[in-house]
Amino acid sequence: MKDFVYYAPTEVVFGKQSEEQVAALVKKYGGKKVLVHYGGKSALKSGLLEKICHLLQEGGIEHVTLGGVVPNPRLSKVREGIRLCRQESVDFILAVGGGSVIDSAKAIAYGVCYEGDVWDFYLGKADAQQMLPVASVLTIPAAGSEMSEASVITNEDGDVKLGYSNDLSRPKFAIMNPCRTFTLPPYQTAAGVTDMMMHTMERYFTKDDDMDLTTDLAEAVLRRMKTAVFAVLKNPEDYRNRAQIMWGGSVAHNGLTGCGISDDWATHQLEHELSGMFDVTHGAGLAAIWPSWARYVLNENLSRFVRFAVNVMDVPNDFTDPEGTALKGIEAMECFYHAIGMPITIRELIGRDITDEEIHEMARKCSKDHTATCGCLKVLQAEDMETIYKMARG
């Protein structure tokens, strides 16, 4: 069991009509002029963006807007936001959307307070010492960025997707109204649940087996997400289960399911190269990679995979064949992915065969030209990364 510090300072305002409190919350955390940052058509079409801007104006808070964030948020949009914030003397950033919008908002908040290029943080050349405060009105539960210290940005120059973590970026507040998720397309709902489950699984598959309460919490999150996603795919306006998913996304990535254990993150790092190269949906990319990663590292902690099979995937435990039980758990997860419309191979994900050259390039980027590893359950070298990509090819 590892010593740990659990830090989750974000104020969560959860429930129907929760966005009505937005102006009071911005004032509470010192905002006087706000950048309202959002994605594309949904925030406009739903009327949420107009409502948020009206509530801010009613509350006496100046604001400017910047839309156009796309999935796998782009560095060019971040730089545009930095310029706008400086020009307009913005002192607070409010993200209205999902993880991509929140990640973009965090990057802008870093960059406004930094004399150099914001990409320095993602390259590991600098560490942020200050940033503008960030908050969110969450509309797409998935990434968990509304309570986490992490953000991931894609640099179009070279299709490089990198993450940066700093506790300064934990949002001041997160407004969560499950009703705002009723209109999410089924694919986006399923990809979001896949992402949040993977946030817990990246922590669950560890060599640290002695923090039982954390493991119990992780298994509860995974089981509940499995149940809830089928319910909302059947009935998109199922408030009870939409609420489970919305809160589950935050719990999965606010650090709670990783207390006292080592986390892995290899599947995420491998997927970042997939979405960097092919601009695919992050959750779907995770589903395409994880089964191959799991089979590759299975014997690093076989008992952990057996526990996952039995306690999460409801596989009967064959005590005479633990490896067989573990493999059936991975197969059950593949069946779950297919049942909710997710791919389990790269071919399914991108619609064609991936070439050896593309695999080699992804492994090169993931390993930073053979100078870095990823993973903790099994430390992956560039050669291991290539093997997993080939296994996931389909």
C-alpha positions in Angstrom: 0.0 0.0 0.0 1.4 3.4 -1.0 1.2 6.5 1.1 -1.0 9.1 -0.7 -2.4 12.6 -0.7 -6.0 12.9 -1.9 -6.8 16.4 -3.2 -10.1 17.2 -4.9 -10.9 20.9 -4.2 -13.6 21.3 -7.0 -17.0 22.4 -5.7 -19.6 20.2 -7.4 -23.1 21.7 -8.0 -25.2 18.7 -9.2 -28.8 18.4 -10.3 -31.7 19.8 -12.3 -31.4 23.6 -12.9 -27.9 23.7 -11.4 -26.7 26.0 -14.1 -28.9 28.8 -12.5 -26.1 29.2 -9.9 -23.4 30.0 -12.5 -23.1 33.8 -11.8 -23.0 33.4 -8.1 -20.3 30.7 -8.4 -18.1 32.8 -10.7 -18.4 35.7 -8.2 -17.5 33.4 -5.3 -14.3 32.5 -7.0 -13.3 36.0 -8.0 -14.4 36.2 -11.6 -15.1 39.6 -13.0 -14.7 39.2 -16.7 -15.2 35.7 -18.1 -14.2 33.8 -21.2 -17.0 31.4 -22.0 -15.4 28.6 -23.9 -17.4 26.1 -25.9 -17.4 23.6 -28.7 -19.7 23.5 -31.7 -23.4 23.4 -32.5 -24.8 21.5 -29.5 -24.1 24.3 -27.0 -25.8 26.8 -29.4 -28.7 24.5 -30.5 -29.6 23.4 -27.0 -29.8 27.0 -25.8 -27.4 26.4 -23.0 -24.8 28.8 -24.2 -27.3 31.6 -24.5 -28.7 30.8 -21.1 -25.2 30.8 -19.5 -24.3 34.1 -21.1 -27.7 35.6 -20.0 -27.2 34.5 -16.4 -23.7 36.0 -16.3 -25.0 39.3 -17.7 -27.9 39.3 -15.3 -25.4 38.7 -12.5 -23.3 41.7 -13.6 -20.4 39.7 -14.9 -18.8 40.7 -18.2 -18.0 38.0 -20.7 -16.6 37.2 -24.1 -17.1 33.9 -26.0 -14.8 31.6 -27.9 -16.3 28.5 -29.6 -14.9 26.0 -32.1 -13.3 23.4 -29.8 -13.2 20.0 -31.5 -12.7 16.5 -30.1 -8.9 16.1 -29.5 -8.7 19.8 -28.8 -6.2 21.7 -30.9 -3.2 23.8 -29.9 -4.2 26.5 -32.5 -7.5 27.1 -30.7 -5.7 27.3 -27.4 -3.3 30.0 -28.8 -6.3 31.9 -30.2 -7.9 31.8 -26.7 -4.7 33.1 -25.0 -4.6 36.0 -27.4 -8.3 36.8 -26.8 -8.0 36.6 -23.0 -5.0 39.0 -23.0 -6.7 41.4 -25.4 -9.9 41.4 -23.3 -8.3 41.3 -19.9 -10.2 38.1 -19.0 -9.7 36.9 -15.4 -11.8 33.7 -15.4 -12.4 30.9 -17.9 -15.7 29.0 -17.9 -15.9 25.9 -20.1 -19.3 24.9 -21.4 -19.1 21.4 -22.8 -17.2 18.2 -22.2 -13.6 17.1 -21.6 -12.2 18.6 -24.8 -13.6 22.1 -24.0 -12.4 21.9 -20.4 -8.9 20.7 -21.5 -8.7 23.6 -23.9 -9.8 26.0 -21.2 -7.1 24.7 -18.9 -4.5 25.1 -21.5 -5.6 28.7 -22.3 -5.6 29.5 -18.5 -1.9 28.3 -18.3 -0.9 30.2 -21.4 -2.3 33.6 -20.4 -0.1 33.6 -17.3 3.1 32.4 -19.1 5.5 34.4 -21.1 6.6 31.5 -23.3 4.7 29.1 -25.5 2.0 27.1 -23.7 3.1 24.0 -25.5 6.2 24.0 -23.3 4.1 22.6 -20.5 3.0 19.6 -22.6 6.5 19.0 -23.8 7.8 18.9 -20.3 10.0 21.9 -20.8 8.3 24.0 -18.1 6.0 23.7 -15.1 3.1 26.1 -14.6 3.4 28.3 -11.5 0.2 30.2 -12.0 -2.9 30.2 -14.2 -6.3 31.8 -14.5 -9.1 30.1 -12.5 -11.1 27.6 -14.6 -14.6 26.2 -14.0 -17.1 24.2 -16.0 -20.7 23.6 -17.0 -20.4 19.9 -17.9 -22.5 18.6 -20.9 -20.6 15.5 -21.9 -19.6 13.1 -19.0 -16.5 11.2 -20.0 -13.1 12.7 -19.5 -13.5 13.6 -15.9 -11.6 16.9 -16.6 -14.2 18.8 -14.5 -12.5 17.6 -11.3 -9.1 16.4 -12.4 -5.7 18.0 -12.7 -5.1 16.8 -16.2 -5.5 18.1 -19.7 -4.6 16.7 -23.1 -4.0 18.9 -26.2 -3.3 18.0 -29.9 -0.6 19.9 -31.8 -1.6 19.8 -35.4 2.0 20.3 -36.4 3.0 16.6 -36.4 -0.3 15.2 -35.1 1.2 15.0 -31.6 -1.2 14.6 -28.7 0.2 15.2 -25.2 -1.1 15.5 -21.7 0.0 17.8 -18.8 -1.1 17.5 -15.2 -0.9 20.2 -12.5 -3.1 20.6 -9.4 -3.4 24.3 -10.3 -5.8 23.3 -13.1 -8.4 21.6 -10.9 -11.6 23.6 -11.7 -13.0 25.8 -9.0 -16.5 24.5 -9.6 -18.3 22.0 -11.8 -22.0 22.5 -12.6 -23.6 19.1 -13.5 -27.2 18.9 -14.7 -27.9 15.3 -16.0 -30.8 16.7 -18.1 -28.2 18.3 -20.3 -27.0 14.9 -21.4 -30.3 13.6 -22.7 -29.6 14.5 -26.3 -26.1 12.9 -26.5 -25.9 10.5 -29.5 -25.6 6.9 -28.5 -22.0 6.6 -29.8 -20.9 9.6 -27.8 -22.6 8.2 -24.7 -20.9 4.8 -25.1 -17.5 6.3 -25.9 -17.8 8.5 -22.8 -18.6 5.6 -20.5 -15.7 3.7 -22.0 -13.4 6.6 -21.2 -14.5 6.9 -17.6 -14.3 3.2 -17.0 -10.8 3.2 -18.4 -9.8 6.0 -16.0 -10.6 3.6 -13.2 -9.1 0.6 -15.0 -5.8 2.4 -15.5 -5.6 2.5 -11.7 -7.2 -0.8 -11.0 -4.7 -2.9 -12.8 -1.8 -2.5 -10.5 0.7 -4.6 -8.5 -0.5 -3.0 -5.3 -3.1 -5.4 -4.1 -3.5 -4.3 -0.5 -5.6 -1.2 -0.6 -8.9 -3.1 -0.5 -11.3 -0.2 0.0 -9.9 1.6 -3.1 -10.3 -1.7 -5.1 -13.9 -2.1 -3.8 -14.7 1.5 -4.8 -13.2 0.9 -8.3 -15.2 -2.3 -8.8 -18.4 -0.5 -7.7 -17.8 2.3 -10.2 -17.2 -0.2 -13.1 -20.2 -2.3 -12.3 -22.5 0.7 -12.0 -21.3 2.2 -15.3 -21.9 -1.1 -17.1 -25.5 -1.1 -15.9 -26.2 2.5 -16.4 -25.0 2.7 -20.0 -27.4 0.0 -21.2 -30.3 1.8 -19.4 -29.6 5.2 -21.1 -28.9 3.7 -24.5 -32.4 2.2 -24.2 -34.0 5.3 -22.8 -31.9 8.5 -23.4 -34.0 10.5 -20.9 -33.5 8.1 -18.0 -32.5 10.8 -15.4 -31.5 8.3 -12.7 -29.0 6.5 -14.9 -27.8 9.7 -16.7 -27.0 11.0 -13.2 -25.0 7.8 -12.3 -23.0 8.3 -15.5 -22.4 12.0 -14.9 -21.2 11.5 -11.4 -19.3 8.3 -12.3 -17.2 10.3 -14.8 -16.0 12.6 -12.0 -15.4 9.9 -9.4 -13.5 7.8 -12.0 -10.9 10.6 -12.5 -10.8 12.8 -9.4 -8.2 10.5 -7.8 -10.5 8.5 -5.5 -10.2 5.2 -7.3 -6.4 5.5 -7.2 -5.7 6.2 -3.5 -2.9 4.0 -2.1 -2.0 2.3 -5.4 0.2 2.8 -8.4 -1.5 3.6 -11.7 -0.6 2.5 -15.2 -1.9 4.7 -18.0 -0.3 2.7 -20.8 -3.6 2.2 -22.6 -4.2 6.0 -22.6 -0.7 6.8 -23.9 -1.0 4.2 -26.6 -4.4 5.6 -27.6 -3.2 9.1 -27.7 -1.0 8.2 -30.7 -4.0 6.6 -32.4 -6.2 9.7 -32.0 -3.3 11.9 -32.8 -2.7 10.1 -36.1 -6.3 9.3 -37.1 -8.4 11.9 -35.1 -10.6 9.2 -33.7 -13.0 9.4 -30.7 -10.8 8.9 -27.6 -13.1 6.4 -25.8 -13.5 4.3 -28.9 -9.7 4.3 -29.3 -9.3 3.0 -25.8 -11.7 0.2 -26.5 -9.7 -0.8 -29.5 -6.4 -0.9 -27.6 -7.3 -2.2 -24.1 -8.0 -5.9 -24.9 -4.6 -6.3 -26.6 -2.8 -4.5 -23.8 -4.6 -6.7 -21.2 -3.6 -10.0 -23.0 0.0 -8.7 -23.3 0.4 -7.9 -19.6 -1.9 -10.5 -18.1 0.7 -12.4 -16.2 2.2 -9.4 -14.5 -0.6 -9.7 -12.0 -2.8 -12.6 -13.0 -4.8 -12.6 -9.8 -5.9 -9.0 -10.5 -7.3 -10.0 -13.9 -9.1 -12.9 -12.3 -10.6 -10.6 -9.7 -11.7 -8.2 -12.5 -13.3 -11.1 -14.5 -15.2 -12.4 -11.5 -16.2 -9.2 -9.6 -16.7 -6.8 -12.6 -17.5 -9.0 -15.6 -19.4 -11.8 -13.7 -17.3 -14.6 -15.1 -17.5 -17.8 -13.0 -14.2 -18.4 -11.2 -12.5 -21.6 -12.4 -10.1 -22.1 -9.5 -8.3 -24.8 -11.5 -7.5 -22.4 -14.4 -6.9 -18.8 -13.2 -5.4 -17.8 -16.6 -8.5 -19.2 -18.4 -10.7 -17.2 -16.0 -8.7 -14.0 -16.6 -8.9 -14.4 -20.4 -12.7 -15.0 -20.2 -12.8 -11.7 -18.3 -11.1 -9.9 -21.2 -13.4 -11.6 -23.7 -16.4 -10.5 -21.6 -15.1 -6.9 -21.8 -14.8 -7.2 -25.6 -18.4 -8.4 -25.7 -19.5 -5.4 -23.6 -17.7 -3.0 -25.9 -19.4 -4.5 -28.9 -22.8 -4.5 -27.1 -22.5 -0.7 -26.6 -21.2 0.0 -30.1 -17.5 0.3 -29.4 -14.7 -1.3 -31.5 -12.2 -3.8 -30.2 -9.6 -3.6 -33.0 -7.9 -0.8 -34.8 -9.4 -2.0 -38.1 -12.9 -1.6 -36.6 -11.9 1.8 -35.3 -10.5 3.4 -38.5 -12.2 1.3 -41.1 -9.1 -0.1 -42.7 -6.0 -2.0 -42.0 -3.2 -0.1 -40.3 0.2 -0.4 -41.9 3.5 -1.5 -40.3 4.9 1.9 -41.0 2.0 3.6 -39.2 2.5 1.3 -36.2 6.2 2.0 -36.1 5.5 5.8 -36.2 3.0 5.6 -33.3 5.4 3.6 -31.2 8.2 6.0 -32.0 6.1 9.0 -30.9 4.8 7.1 -27.8 8.3 6.3 -26.8 9.6 9.8 -27.7 12.1 8.3 -30.1 12.9 5.3 -27.9 13.8 7.5 -24.9 10.7 7.0 -22.8 8.6 4.1 -21.5 5.0 3.9 -20.5 3.0 1.8 -18.1 3.6 0.6 -14.5 2.0 -2.9 -14.3 4.4 -3.7 -17.1 6.9 -1.1 -18.2 6.6 -0.9 -22.0 9.5 -0.2 -24.2 9.0 0.9 -27.9 9.2 -2.8 -29.0 6.4 -3.7 -26.6 4.3 -0.8 -27.9 4.7 -2.0 -31.4 3.7 -5.5 -30.4 0.5 -4.3 -28.7 -0.4 -2.2 -31.7 0.1 -5.2 -34.0 -2.1 -7.4 -31.7 -4.8 -4.7 -31.8 -4.6 -4.4 -35.6 -7.5 -6.9 -36.0 
